[in-house]
Amino acid sequence: QHQHQHQHQHQHQHQHQHQQTNTKRVYVRGGCAPSLHATMLLYPGQVLTGTQSVKSENTWSVRVTIQKYAPEQGYVCGSMEARHLPEQHDKVTTFWEGDVVTSLEHFWTSRWCASRKSDLAHWGKFAPFRAIHPGHGTHSSSSSSTAASSASASASSPRSDSDAERALRTSRHVFMRWKERFFITRESESRITIAGFYYVCLDLETGAVDGYYFDPLSPPNQRLRLAPPTDAPVCFSTAQGY
């Protein structure tokens, strides 16, 4: 009986070693929903800090707190606190809700004064989008350098929608839209508007967030850059290797 147990333990160890050998760190997504990896970075209470800037003229501090991240519902929400805004003495805090892009069709905003042209123009600022979306290279760009990078990315981007959907599912990036809904705090005489929304790209490897604000009535080229605290661990999902 002891020998039998020893053999059984040896077989169990062998199976465990075999499983370890065939296990590697990968970005896993179920269906078209972003992976559990993103939930480890966008958990309730997670804080992201950084800046928002208008070209190089004005820059202010931004602190985002995640309240809910539900990729299976394509939903995310939180609060955004801005300090040192132009002509503002106190901080401005807003509540925002957002979409999690889970398919190619979800890249189209179809509201908030956004058109397909403005969608492509803003999503196209993200290199990961240019590498995924099969139609990004078919629209003109405002600068030769952007056009050149778009053409280069187009050459290596998926050739079909099915390839693009697969690339989106396995991407290390999560694409979202964040729309501020109402003010939590602001000065009574403030002229700050929340009519627009943010195109957002989250890097699952670093936890960094890159975003661009869109509002036809606001200054263009407003960029949002956020990151988790430097002492926060970046977690990886694990799954059986392919």
Secondary structure, 3 states (H helix, E strand, C coil): CHHHHHHHHHHHHHHHHHHHHCEEECCCCECCECCHHHHHHCCCCCEEEEEEEECCCEEEEEEEEEEEEEHHHCEEEEEEEEECCCCCCCCEEEEEEEEECCCHHHHCCCCCCCCHHHHHHHHCCCHHHHHHCCCHHHCCCCCHHHHHHHHHHHHHCCCCHHHHHHHHHHCCEEEEEEEEEEEEECCCCCCCCCCCEEEEEEECCCCCEEEEEECCCCCCCEEEEEECCCCCCCCCCEEECC
